[in-house]
Amino acid sequence: MKPPGPVWVDERNPIYRRGLVTCLQAEGYVIAGESAALRPPPDLSGSSLLIFDLDAVGSEAAAALARRDDLLLIGLVRSTPAAHVRELLGAGMSAALLLRTLTPSRLLSCIRALGEGNAPIRIKGETPGPGTAAAFAPDADNRGLTRRELDVLSLLADGDSTREIAHQLSYSERTVKNIVHDVRRKLDGRTRAQAVAVAARRGII
């Protein structure tokens, strides 16, 4: 797998931005530069991937930069209203990550997927609500896991309990336990922790 080249990180919150940069550098990615809301307009000609603050920049502005400089786009979002979904579907986004559930493993697995040529428009880390189903296309390689199995697996990776997962996804605890059982079977995990480790190693989460 060939990973994306130099990465430009755009995020208006300096603490979040520093965290993103540190995470990427720890994995050997080259940081081409940093900005906040793409101001002043940066020179992205040497970048291959732009991780940007979708709420501050907007998908149309980012897509224009991507067309000019041939960039892959990962948008960072704080919520998923229908307006965002329409923007993402129409602007050539590679992927989107929800900031409130963003983890290093989710960020890195998303970038690895792009390096493998998989670029679904998907808000990682949140289940679809009314009018948002089109933005949650399944991953190109999810080892046979269903959408709800992936949602539960992601929350398991965050350390959530069965009760917490049931509350967040509006499932019964019994339903969550059944889903976890199916996930463990599909991933050959003897325990929840092992299933999460297998999923992370394979780039599923």
C-alpha positions in Angstrom: 0.0 0.0 0.0 1.3 3.4 -0.9 0.2 6.0 1.7 -0.7 9.6 0.7 2.2 12.0 0.4 2.6 15.2 2.4 -0.4 16.1 4.4 -1.7 19.6 5.0 -3.6 20.0 8.3 -6.3 22.7 8.6 -8.2 23.1 11.9 -9.2 26.3 13.6 -8.7 24.9 17.1 -5.0 25.0 17.7 -5.1 22.2 20.3 -7.0 19.9 17.9 -4.6 20.9 15.1 -1.5 20.1 17.2 -3.0 16.7 18.2 -3.7 15.8 14.5 -0.2 16.8 13.5 1.4 14.9 16.4 -0.6 11.8 15.6 0.4 11.9 11.9 4.0 12.6 12.5 4.2 9.7 15.0 3.1 7.4 12.1 5.7 8.8 9.7 3.5 11.1 7.7 5.1 14.3 6.4 3.3 17.5 7.4 3.4 19.9 4.5 1.9 22.7 6.6 -0.8 23.9 9.0 -3.5 26.5 8.8 -6.8 27.7 10.4 -9.8 28.0 8.1 -7.3 28.1 5.2 -6.3 31.7 6.1 -4.1 33.1 4.7 -4.6 31.0 1.6 -1.9 28.3 1.8 0.3 26.9 -1.0 -1.0 23.4 -1.2 0.9 22.5 -4.4 3.3 20.2 -2.5 0.5 18.4 -0.6 -1.3 15.1 -1.5 -3.9 15.1 1.3 -5.8 18.0 2.9 -7.4 17.3 6.3 -9.5 20.4 6.9 -12.2 22.0 9.1 -15.3 21.5 7.1 -17.4 23.8 9.3 -14.9 26.7 8.9 -13.9 26.2 5.3 -16.9 24.7 3.5 -16.7 21.8 1.1 -17.0 23.9 -2.0 -13.9 26.0 -1.2 -12.0 22.8 -0.3 -13.1 21.1 -3.4 -11.9 24.0 -5.5 -8.4 23.7 -3.9 -8.5 19.9 -4.5 -9.2 20.4 -8.2 -6.4 22.9 -8.5 -3.8 21.0 -6.6 -5.0 17.4 -7.1 -5.6 16.7 -3.4 -7.5 14.1 -1.5 -9.9 15.6 1.0 -10.8 14.6 4.5 -13.3 16.9 6.2 -13.5 17.3 10.0 -17.1 18.0 11.1 -18.8 18.8 14.4 -22.3 17.7 13.4 -24.0 16.0 10.5 -27.1 18.0 9.5 -28.6 17.3 6.1 -27.0 20.4 4.6 -23.6 19.0 5.3 -24.6 15.7 3.7 -25.7 17.5 0.5 -22.4 19.4 0.4 -20.3 16.3 0.8 -22.2 14.3 -1.9 -21.7 17.2 -4.4 -18.2 18.3 -3.7 -15.9 15.4 -4.3 -15.1 14.6 -0.7 -12.9 11.6 0.0 -14.1 11.1 3.5 -15.4 12.9 6.6 -14.6 12.4 10.3 -16.7 13.5 13.2 -14.6 15.4 15.7 -16.4 14.5 18.8 -15.7 10.8 18.2 -12.4 11.1 16.4 -9.6 8.8 17.6 -6.1 8.2 16.3 -7.1 4.8 15.0 -10.0 6.2 13.1 -7.9 9.0 11.5 -5.1 6.6 10.5 -7.5 3.8 9.2 -9.2 6.5 7.1 -5.9 7.6 5.6 -4.8 4.0 5.0 -8.1 3.4 3.2 -7.4 6.4 0.9 -3.9 5.0 0.2 -5.5 1.8 -0.9 -7.8 3.6 -3.3 -10.9 3.4 -1.1 -12.6 6.8 -0.8 -16.2 6.5 0.3 -18.2 9.5 1.4 -18.8 8.5 5.0 -19.1 10.3 8.3 -17.1 8.1 10.5 -18.2 7.9 14.1 -21.9 8.6 13.9 -24.9 6.6 12.9 -27.2 8.1 10.2 -30.3 10.0 11.2 -33.3 10.9 9.1 -32.3 12.2 5.6 -28.6 11.3 6.0 -28.5 7.7 4.8 -26.9 8.6 1.5 -23.8 9.9 3.2 -23.1 6.6 5.0 -22.0 4.3 2.1 -20.3 1.1 3.4 -16.6 0.8 3.4 -15.1 -0.8 0.3 -13.5 -3.5 2.5 -15.3 -4.1 5.8 -14.8 -7.9 6.1 -18.5 -8.5 5.7 -19.6 -6.4 8.6 -22.9 -4.6 8.4 -23.5 -0.9 9.0 -24.8 -1.4 12.5 -22.0 -3.9 13.3 -19.4 -1.3 12.2 -21.2 1.3 14.4 -21.1 -0.9 17.5 -17.5 -1.9 16.8 -16.4 1.7 16.6 -18.0 2.4 20.0 -16.4 -0.7 21.5 -13.0 0.7 20.3 -13.8 3.9 22.2 -14.3 1.9 25.3 -18.1 2.2 25.6 -20.0 -0.4 27.6 -23.0 -2.4 26.4 -25.3 0.0 28.2 -23.6 3.1 26.7 -23.7 1.7 23.2 -27.4 0.8 23.6 -28.1 4.3 24.7 -26.2 6.0 21.9 -27.6 3.9 19.1 -31.1 3.5 20.6 -30.9 -0.3 20.7 -31.7 -2.6 23.6 -28.8 -4.0 25.5 -29.7 -7.5 24.3 -29.5 -6.3 20.7 -26.1 -4.8 21.3 -24.9 -8.1 22.9 -26.1 -10.0 19.9 -24.3 -7.6 17.5 -21.1 -7.9 19.5 -21.4 -11.7 19.3 -21.7 -11.5 15.5 -18.8 -9.1 15.3 -16.6 -11.4 17.3 -17.6 -14.4 15.2 -16.8 -12.6 11.9 -13.5 -11.3 13.2 -12.5 -14.5 15.0 -12.1 -12.6 18.2 -12.4 -14.6 21.5 -13.1 -11.4 23.4 -14.4 -7.9 22.6 -10.9 -6.5 23.0 -9.4 -9.0 20.6 -12.1 -8.2 18.0 -11.3 -4.5 18.3 -7.6 -5.2 17.9 -8.2 -7.3 14.8 -10.4 -4.6 13.3 -7.8 -1.9 14.0 -5.0 -4.1 12.5 -7.1 -4.6 9.3 -8.0 -1.0 9.0 -11.7 -1.6 9.5 -11.9 1.1 12.3 
